[in-house]
Amino acid sequence: MWRAKLYFADILGADLLKAATSGGAVVEDLSLTGADGTPLCASVHLPRVLLHIAES
C-alpha cells in the first residue's frame, strides 16, 4: 500500500469557505508515482497536489 501525507494547511482559506458554503468538498488530485518512477511515499505539498472544489 502506498501512502502520502497531504497537508490541510496548504488549502487556501477562500477555498475552504467556498466548499463549506456551497456544500461541496475540497478535492486533492495527485499521482502516486514519484518523478523517478518509484512509488510516492512522502509528504506532498502544492504544486504537486492539484486542488479543486467539487460542487454538490
Secondary structure, DSSP 4 states (H G I P E B T S, - for coil): ----EE-GGGS-HHHHHHHHHHT-EEEEE--SB-TTSSB--SEE-TTTSEEEEE--
